[in-house]
Amino acid sequence: MKILHAIADLDRSKGGPAVACLGLAELMARNGHRVRVVATDRGFASEERDLAPGVEIEVFPGSWPAFFGTSWPLRKRLADAVREADVVHLHSLYLFHDWVCAHYCWRHGKPYIIEPHGTLDPYIYARHRWRKSVVDVLFQNRVLERAAGLHYTAAEEWRLARTRARNLRGAIVPIGIDLRQFDALPPRSALRDRFPAAGDRKVVLFLGRLSRKKGVDIVIEAFAEVARERDDIVLIIAGPDDGVRQEAEALIRERGLLARSLVPGMLGGRDKLALLAGSYVFLLPSQSENFGISVVEAAACAIPVVISEQVNIWRDFSDAKAGLTAPPNAQAFAAHLRYLLDNPAAATELGRRGAALVRSRFDWNALGRDYEAMYAQAARDGRLPVLE
């Protein structure tokens, strides 16, 4: 098959959509399909071109207004790229490429699948609702209604999106990770070498964008509550700033945690692996989380994970007894953190189950047939099955 992905940008530092799009493109190319990814050049790293043979990435300069992901050169290219594709995959909603790509799909009779990436979650759906309402009327409602179906990465995402999707057809297939990167993890001592200030203390880790919805303040408050009772823990908050780093650092000062906290910014490569391999527990108390790639990466390293019930894969971890879940508040997270610190054998077993879940459920290679079936049905029938 010839598969076209259209996405606003390929900036991995922003997480979800770019990471999922590139991982899926590489997977399908490895399985013998021809894959093209078309995006703006915002945040694009040239090394992203070195994916599997069969993936062609084309990026174009942005235009005004930037918040809409506008690019008139991208529009011109999509006119031909859509015509050459067997099936089109649109990433996210309310953006320039959705309007343009859907328009050309209608013109050329090409089926398209929409991956909302959480934009239909009530928490995200309500943000900038007045502006989105205008876009709904202009094109977004029609784009949803005329799609072959929607791609959801968790059953919970479909449950939350159902009343807003305007389309009951779709497929539920998780995002995967490349488990090969976790085959040879650095020794636990590598984290201490990278962050000597951590010393011999147990590392409580937050890894992700420092945004309001991620609950960074909840992590700090939960850590502060437990840290009053013991001096053998240290907090590391790692990830790119998305508007709350100054607030987080101010809260750390207010709670008297300066000597027990590190905020190193975004980490990648071996530094990121050292952080994951050497941490004791991972916390993610998001108010809204479409999938949670960082959760899966942490679990792959056998770190016990504590996540909120707003992370859409929380049921996977809860049902498999592979992680602890809680409402996104400091008291609940502090209670789970305290339990894992007081019960190291239980923490180790939780980490073991998490790693087993990731290998059985979230390995890209194991997901290939499901994605191929989704694309093949859309290309053949022009529609996906109705979801229950």
MODAPE-V696004 format. One record per residue. N is the residue number from 1. RES is the residue in one letter. PSI is psi as a letter, one per 40 degrees, with the letter a starting at -180 (* if undefined). OMEGA is omega in radians with two decimals (* if undefined). Layout:
BEGIN
{{N,RES,PSI,OMEGA} {N,RES,PSI,OMEGA}}
END
This chain:
BEGIN
{{1,M,i,2.99} {2,K,h,-3.03} {3,I,h,3.11} {4,L,h,3.01} {5,H,h,3.04} {6,A,h,-3.05} {7,I,i,-3.07} {8,A,d,3.13} {9,D,i,-3.11} {10,L,f,-3.13} {11,D,h,-3.10} {12,R,d,-3.11} {13,S,e,3.12} {14,K,e,3.02} {15,G,a,-3.00} {16,G,c,-2.96} {17,P,d,-3.10} {18,A,d,-3.14} {19,V,d,-3.14} {20,A,d,-3.12} {21,C,d,-3.10} {22,L,d,3.11} {23,G,d,3.14} {24,L,d,3.10} {25,A,d,3.14} {26,E,d,3.13} {27,L,d,-3.10} {28,M,d,3.09} {29,A,d,3.10} {30,R,d,-3.14} {31,N,e,2.99} {32,G,e,-3.13} {33,H,i,3.08} {34,R,h,-3.01} {35,V,h,3.04} {36,R,h,3.08} {37,V,h,-3.13} {38,V,h,-3.06} {39,A,i,2.94} {40,T,i,-3.11} {41,D,e,-3.12} {42,R,h,3.11} {43,G,e,-3.08} {44,F,h,3.07} {45,A,h,-3.01} {46,S,d,-3.13} {47,E,e,3.09} {48,E,e,3.12} {49,R,e,-3.08} {50,D,f,3.04} {51,L,a,-3.12} {52,A,i,3.02} {53,P,h,-3.09} {54,G,e,3.06} {55,V,h,3.08} {56,E,h,-3.12} {57,I,h,3.11} {58,E,h,3.12} {59,V,i,-3.03} {60,F,i,-3.12} {61,P,i,3.12} {62,G,i,3.10} {63,S,i,3.09} {64,W,i,-0.02} {65,P,h,-3.02} {66,A,d,-3.05} {67,F,d,-3.11} {68,F,e,-3.08} {69,G,f,-3.04} {70,T,h,3.02} {71,S,h,3.13} {72,W,d,3.02} {73,P,d,3.09} {74,L,d,3.11} {75,R,d,-3.13} {76,K,d,-3.12} {77,R,d,-3.11} {78,L,d,3.12} {79,A,d,3.12} {80,D,d,-3.06} {81,A,d,3.12} {82,V,d,-3.11} {83,R,d,-3.09} {84,E,e,-3.03} {85,A,i,2.98} {86,D,d,3.14} {87,V,i,-3.07} {88,V,h,-3.14} {89,H,h,3.12} {90,L,h,-3.12} {91,H,h,3.12} {92,S,i,-3.09} {93,L,i,3.02} {94,Y,f,-3.09} {95,L,i,-3.05} {96,F,d,-3.05} {97,H,d,3.08} {98,D,d,3.14} {99,W,d,-3.06} {100,V,d,-3.04} {101,C,d,3.10} {102,A,d,3.12} {103,H,d,-3.13} {104,Y,d,3.05} {105,C,d,3.11} {106,W,d,-3.09} {107,R,d,-3.04} {108,H,e,3.11} {109,G,f,-3.11} {110,K,h,3.11} {111,P,i,3.09} {112,Y,i,3.11} {113,I,h,3.12} {114,I,h,3.01} {115,E,h,-3.00} {116,P,e,3.14} {117,H,f,3.05} {118,G,e,-3.07} {119,T,e,3.08} {120,L,e,3.01} {121,D,h,-3.09} {122,P,d,-3.11} {123,Y,d,-3.12} {124,I,d,-3.11} {125,Y,d,-3.09} {126,A,e,-3.11} {127,R,h,-3.14} {128,H,f,-3.02} {129,R,d,-3.13} {130,W,d,-3.13} {131,R,d,3.13} {132,K,d,3.13} {133,S,d,3.09} {134,V,d,3.14} {135,V,d,3.07} {136,D,d,-3.10} {137,V,d,-3.07} {138,L,d,-3.11} {139,F,d,-2.92} {140,Q,d,3.12} {141,N,d,3.13} {142,R,d,3.13} {143,V,d,3.12} {144,L,d,-3.06} {145,E,d,-3.03} {146,R,e,3.10} {147,A,i,3.01} {148,A,d,3.12} {149,G,i,3.14} {150,L,i,3.09} {151,H,h,3.09} {152,Y,i,-3.09} {153,T,e,3.08} {154,A,i,3.10} {155,A,d,3.12} {156,E,d,3.10} {157,E,d,3.11} {158,W,d,3.14} {159,R,d,-3.12} {160,L,d,-3.04} {161,A,e,-2.90} {162,R,d,-3.06} {163,T,e,-3.09} {164,R,e,-2.98} {165,A,d,-3.13} {166,R,f,-3.10} {167,N,h,-3.08} {168,L,e,-3.13} {169,R,i,3.11} {170,G,a,3.10} {171,A,i,3.09} {172,I,h,-3.14} {173,V,h,-3.09} {174,P,i,2.88} {175,I,i,3.10} {176,G,i,2.98} {177,I,i,3.10} {178,D,h,-3.04} {179,L,e,-3.13} {180,R,d,-3.11} {181,Q,e,-3.13} {182,F,e,-3.12} {183,D,d,-3.10} {184,A,g,-3.11} {185,L,i,3.05} {186,P,i,3.07} {187,P,i,-3.13} {188,R,d,3.14} {189,S,e,-3.11} {190,A,d,3.10} {191,L,d,3.14} {192,R,d,3.08} {193,D,d,-3.13} {194,R,d,-3.13} {195,F,g,-3.10} {196,P,d,-3.12} {197,A,e,3.12} {198,A,d,3.13} {199,G,a,-3.13} {200,D,e,-3.08} {201,R,i,3.09} {202,K,h,-3.06} {203,V,h,2.99} {204,V,h,-2.92} {205,L,h,2.82} {206,F,h,3.14} {207,L,h,-3.12} {208,G,a,3.10} {209,R,h,3.10} {210,L,g,-3.12} {211,S,i,-3.07} {212,R,d,-3.06} {213,K,e,-3.08} {214,K,e,3.09} {215,G,f,3.12} {216,V,d,3.12} {217,D,d,3.12} {218,I,d,3.09} {219,V,d,-3.09} {220,I,d,-3.12} {221,E,d,3.12} {222,A,d,3.11} {223,F,d,-3.12} {224,A,d,-3.14} {225,E,d,-3.12} {226,V,d,-3.10} {227,A,d,3.08} {228,R,e,-3.06} {229,E,e,-3.06} {230,R,i,-3.07} {231,D,e,-3.07} {232,D,f,-3.14} {233,I,i,3.10} {234,V,i,-3.09} {235,L,h,3.01} {236,I,h,3.09} {237,I,h,-3.03} {238,A,h,3.09} {239,G,i,-3.14} {240,P,i,3.13} {241,D,h,3.06} {242,D,f,2.99} {243,G,e,-3.08} {244,V,e,-3.09} {245,R,d,-3.13} {246,Q,d,3.10} {247,E,d,-3.14} {248,A,d,-3.14} {249,E,d,3.08} {250,A,d,3.13} {251,L,d,3.08} {252,I,d,3.11} {253,R,d,-3.12} {254,E,d,-3.12} {255,R,e,3.09} {256,G,f,-3.04} {257,L,e,-3.07} {258,L,d,-3.10} {259,A,e,-3.06} {260,R,e,-3.10} {261,S,i,3.06} {262,L,h,3.10} {263,V,g,-2.98} {264,P,e,-3.07} {265,G,a,-3.08} {266,M,h,3.10} {267,L,i,3.11} {268,G,i,3.06} {269,G,b,-3.09} {270,R,d,3.10} {271,D,d,3.12} {272,K,d,3.13} {273,L,d,3.10} {274,A,d,3.13} {275,L,d,-3.14} {276,L,d,-3.07} {277,A,d,-3.04} {278,G,e,-3.11} {279,S,i,-3.11} {280,Y,d,-3.10} {281,V,i,-3.12} {282,F,h,-3.14} {283,L,h,3.02} {284,L,g,-3.11} {285,P,f,-3.04} {286,S,i,2.98} {287,Q,d,3.10} {288,S,h,-3.13} {289,E,h,-3.06} {290,N,d,-3.13} {291,F,c,-3.14} {292,G,g,-3.13} {293,I,d,-3.14} {294,S,d,3.07} {295,V,d,-3.12} {296,V,d,3.12} {297,E,d,3.11} {298,A,d,3.14} {299,A,d,3.11} {300,A,d,3.13} {301,C,e,3.11} {302,A,f,3.00} {303,I,h,3.04} {304,P,h,-3.08} {305,V,i,3.03} {306,V,h,-3.03} {307,I,i,3.13} {308,S,i,3.10} {309,E,e,3.00} {310,Q,e,3.01} {311,V,h,-2.89} {312,N,e,3.07} {313,I,e,-3.08} {314,W,d,-3.13} {315,R,d,3.09} {316,D,d,-3.11} {317,F,d,-3.13} {318,S,d,-3.10} {319,D,d,3.14} {320,A,e,-3.06} {321,K,f,-3.06} {322,A,e,3.12} {323,G,i,3.09} {324,L,i,-3.12} {325,T,i,-3.07} {326,A,i,2.97} {327,P,i,-3.11} {328,P,g,3.03} {329,N,i,-2.99} {330,A,d,-3.09} {331,Q,d,-3.14} {332,A,d,3.14} {333,F,d,3.09} {334,A,d,3.14} {335,A,d,3.11} {336,H,d,3.12} {337,L,d,3.13} {338,R,d,-3.14} {339,Y,d,-3.09} {340,L,d,3.09} {341,L,d,-3.12} {342,D,e,-3.07} {343,N,g,-3.07} {344,P,d,3.11} {345,A,d,3.10} {346,A,d,3.11} {347,A,d,3.12} {348,T,d,3.14} {349,E,d,3.10} {350,L,d,3.10} {351,G,d,3.13} {352,R,d,3.14} {353,R,d,3.09} {354,G,d,3.13} {355,A,d,3.13} {356,A,d,3.11} {357,L,d,-3.13} {358,V,d,-3.09} {359,R,d,-3.13} {360,S,d,-2.96} {361,R,d,-2.94} {362,F,f,3.07} {363,D,h,-3.13} {364,W,d,-3.04} {365,N,d,-3.14} {366,A,e,-3.08} {367,L,e,-3.03} {368,G,d,-3.09} {369,R,d,-3.14} {370,D,d,3.12} {371,Y,d,3.10} {372,E,d,3.13} {373,A,d,3.13} {374,M,d,-3.12} {375,Y,d,-3.10} {376,A,d,-3.14} {377,Q,d,3.11} {378,A,d,-3.12} {379,A,d,-3.08} {380,R,d,-3.00} {381,D,e,-3.09} {382,G,e,3.14} {383,R,i,3.06} {384,L,i,-3.14} {385,P,i,3.02} {386,V,h,-3.14} {387,L,i,3.12} {388,E,*,*}}
END
